[in-house]
Amino acid sequence: MITILHGGEQKKVPLMTEDDIAAIRDRYVKTLTPLFLPEDPISHDIVRYFASLLRIVGMEDAGWDPHLESRALFEDLNSLLQIDFPKNCFPASDLTTWRLGLLFYSHIVEMDAPYEVLTNLLRFRLGKGYSPNPYYMFLSEKEKNRNSRISPRRKIKILRELGNAAGIPVAELFDEFYNSDLRNAISHSDFTLTSENFRCRGGSGAWQAFSLPLARVNEVITKAKLFVGAFFGLDREARRIWGIHKHRAIPYDATYKGLMEVLVDRDDLLCGFKVHWPNNSESVYRRTADGIEMTNCMLDLKNATIQLMVGLYARKPGTFSPLVEELQPPVYTALEGAGHIPGWETQTDHAP
């Protein structure tokens, strides 16, 4: 229970128990795990899977990734929510905590990354490729011609269609905390808080006025926080697991004999990939806080994939690869992390 003092009146608002919270967190993680850690990351092209995790959008310099700012904002808000606010500065400190929680909730349901990453991971599972705008192919012609962005409700509808096809109830998780009326009231600053309720006037005429018990508001805020925590946690875990394979050459393309190297950041988390081709060329994608490196690869929106450029073809190729001249040995660039030069014939394992 939490006690709210408002206008001299004390009210107790029931909160979710620790057991309730743990059970919900475990269920969210269990539902999303098959998307972040698929049993088969190869058959539909592992580059598309990596693209979904890394949110490939093209080249950028530092300071253009709103996902990083959202992470920092969540950390700030979460820290503030743990503070006992001094009464001399915050006379209605209980309500201050609720107000911060509403800002937290609003940012969670508005931020693009969870919708985009989950939509692309579902597309990957269904063999529908990758796109930086993963919703476009599912929109009507009228929607495609609009300049405005689609709403969270429309994104959830697309997630529901894909989730039903994949047998993974992703949209049902959003159903547990996404409330369009609550979202609009916060976004349009059209609400008040009392000791018992969240109230919205519904515009100047109050013809769409509604109220929600604070116990329900607490539930949706808590579930939203648990959801985004599960999302961030699985994103990090997937990139940690792939980071274990750094400094290795993994056979990627059996025809051209490309060898893939997993690139990692300072925390040894997957941040990109490099495909070493046997004609001494490379295809590289890397996303860090310093920006995006994208060399010899490009978005192919028409075919919903990432095209890798292989450099010059052999004028008279041998049997090893179309990129290697007849009777000539393959020439690979050195592995970035290890420094040694890989060879196709020495690779016996494939991407896990």
N, C-alpha and C positions, 0 to 999 in steps of 0.2 A: 504494500500500500504506500501511496505517496500523499502527503498532506498538502493541500493547496490553500493558501490564504489569499482571499480576493475580496476587497471591499469590507474587510473586517470579518469575513465569513470563512470558516475552515471547512474544507471538504476532503474526504479521503477517496482517492482514485485507485482502484485495484490494478496492480501490475501483473505481467506474466511471470510465472515462476521460473526458476533456473532450469528445472526439468523440462518445462515447456519449451524454453529457448533452445536447450541442447537438442531436443528431439527435432525441432524445426530446422536447426542448423544442419543436423545430420541428414535430414531428408533432402534439403536443398543440394548438399554436396553429392549425395548419392544420385540424384536426378541428373546433375550436370556433368558428372565425371565421365560418362561415355562420350561426351562431345569433346572435352578437353584432352582426354586420353583414350582415343579410339583404339579398338583392338587391331584394326587394319588401317594404318596411316599412309599406306603406299599405293593401293590399287587405284585410287582416284587422283593420284599424283601428289606426292608429299609436299611439293612446292605450294600447292593450293592450300594444304593444311597449315603450313608455316605462314602463308599469306594471311590466313584467317586469324591466327594467333598474333601476328605482328602488325595487323591492320595496314597492309601495304596500300599506299595512296600515291606514290611517286616521290620525287625528290623534295626535301624541305631542309632549310637550315634550322638552327636552334630557335626555340621559342615559339613554335607553331603547333605544338601538340597539346590540345585541350585536355587530353586524358591525363597528362602529368599534372596539370593544374587541378583537375578534379581530385586526384589522389591527395594532393597537398591540402586542398580545402577540406576533404573528409578527415584527414588527420588533425587539422586545426579544430574543426567543429567537435570531433570526438574528444579532444583534449579539453575543450571548453566545457563540454557536458559533464566532465568529471570534477569540475571545480565547485567549491562552495562559495558562491558569490557573496561578497560583503554587503550587509544590509544597508550601510550608509551610501553605497553606490547603486545598489540594486534593491530598492525597497520592496519590489514584487519579484524576488529572486526565483521563486517557484515557477512563476509564469515565464521568467527569462529562459529557464531551462526548456520549457515547452516551445517557446519561440525559436530557439536554436534547433530543437528537434524538427520543427516544421521546415526550416531552411534546409536541414540535412535531407529530409524526405523529398523536398522539391527538387534538389539537385540530383538525387538518385534517380528519380523517375524521368528527369529531363535529359541526363547525359547520354550521349550517342553511343559510347563504346560498348556497353553491355548488349544493347539491341543489335548493333552491327556485328560484333564478334559472334554472338550466339546464332544470328541468322546465317552468317557465313559458315559456321561450323555445322549447322544443320544442312546447308547446301552441300558442303563437302561430303557429309555422310550419305546424302542422297545422289551424289554424282552430278550436282548442278553447278559445279565450278565456283569461282571466286569473283567478287566484284567489290570495289570500294563503295558502291551504292547497291547493297545486296537486295534492296526491296524493288528496284526498278522493274525487273522482269515480271513482277507479280502485280504491278499497278495497271489500272485501266488506262485507256488512251487519254481520257479526260484528266486523270491524275498525273500522267506523264507530262502533259502540256502546262501544268501549273508551275509557277515559279517558287511557290512556298514549299517549305519542308512538310513532310507528313507527320501526323501527330503520334504520340506514344500509343494511343489506342489502335491506330492503323498498323503500327509496327507489331503490336501484340497480336493482331489478327493474322498477320503474315507468319509470325512465329507459331501460331496455333496450327495453321495449314501445314507448315513444314514439320512441326512436331508430331502432328497426327500421322503424317506420311512416314516419319522416321521411328515412330513408336516411343518418342521421348516427350513427356508432357511439360515442355518449357513454359508455354503460355500460362498453364495452370498455376505456376509459381507466381507469375505476375498478378494473376487474379486474386491472390491472397493479400496483396498490399496495394495494388494500383487502384486508385479511386479518382476518376476524372473530375468529379465535383470538388474534391479536396484539392487536387492538383491545380485546378483553375482558380479556386478561391485564394490559394497561396500566391500563385503567379501574378494575379491581378490585385493583390493586397486588399482583398475584399472579405476580411474576416475579423472577428473579435474572439477573445477568450474570456470565459467566465470560470467560476470555481468548479463547474460541472461539465461545461460543453464548449466545443468549437462551433462558432456560429458564422454563417455567411449570409449577407443580405441579398445576394444574387442580383447586384446592380442597383441603380438609384431607385427603381420602382419596387424593389424587394419582391418581385413576382416569382423569383426562383430561390427564395430564402430557404435555408435548411440548417440543421444543427446536427452535430455528432457528439455522442458522449466521449469525454476525454479518455475513458477506458478503451474505446474503439480506436481513437486517434493514436493512443500509445501502442496498441496492437499493430496497426499498419506501419507506424514508424519503426517499431522493433523488427517486424518482418522485412521491411525494406532494407534495414541495416544488415540483417542476417543474410539477405540475398546478395547484396553487393559485397559483403564479406566473403561469401562462398565464391562469388565470381572472381574477385581479386585473388583469393587463396588458390583456387584451381588454376588460374592463369599463371601464377607464380610457380605452382608445383609442376605444371606441364613444361614450362620453360626451364625449370631446374632439372627435370628428368632428361630433357634433350640436351641440356648443357653438360651432362655427364659424358656425352659423346664428342666433346671437343677434342681437337688435335688428332682426329681420325679421318681417314678417307673412306666414305661409304659409297659403294657402287650405286649410281643413280640412273644412268641411261645405258642400257645394254647395246644399243645400236651405235651411238656416238662415243661410247665409253667415257662418259662424264663421271667424275668422282665428286661427291658432295662433302663439304666440310661444314660442320655446325659452328657458327660464330657465337661468342658469348660476351657479356658485358663484364664489368668489374666484380659483379657478384656471381659470376659463372652461370648466368641465366641466358638461355637462348635469346639472341638479339638479331640474328640474321643467318644467312647461309652464303657459301661460296661454292660454285660448281667449277671444278678444274677440268678443262677440256684437254685432250691429248695433242692439241696443236699449239700449246703454250699460251692459251687464252683462258680468261675467267669470266664468269657471270656472278655478280655480287649484289646482295641486298643486305643492308645493315641499318637498324633503327636504334639510336641511342638518344640521350638527353641533348647531345650536341647536334642532332639533326639526322637526316636520312642520306645514306650513300646508296646509289642505285647505278650500277655499271653493267653494261651489256645485258640488261633485262628491262622489260617494259610491260605496262599493263596492256592486256588485249581484251578490251571490253566486249567486243563482238563475240568472242569465243569463251568469255568468262574464265580467263586464265592469266598467267604470267608467262610471257614469251622470253625465253633465254636465247641470247645471240651467241653463236658458237665460233665466231671469227671466220677465217678463210677456210674454204674447203680445199681438199687436195686436188691438184690437177689430174693426177693419175692415182686414185686411192687404191690401197691394198685391201686385204680382207679384214684388217683389224678395226678400222673406222673410216668413214667418209672424210675424216679430217686429217688423216695421216697418209702420206705418200707411200706408194708401193715400195717395199723393201727398206723403209725407213722406220726407226723406232718411234714410239709415241714420246712426246715431250710434255710433261706436266709441270705446272708451277709448284713452288714449295707450299706446304701447309702453313697457314699463317701462325697458328699457335705453336707448332712443333718445330718448324723450320726444315724438316726433311722433305724430300721429293717423293710423292707416292707413286705407286705403279699399279695398273689394273690387275695384273696377274698375281699380285701379292694380297689382294683383297678377297677374303673368303666369306665375309659376312655382309649382309645387306642392311638397309635401314631398319631399325627395330620397330 
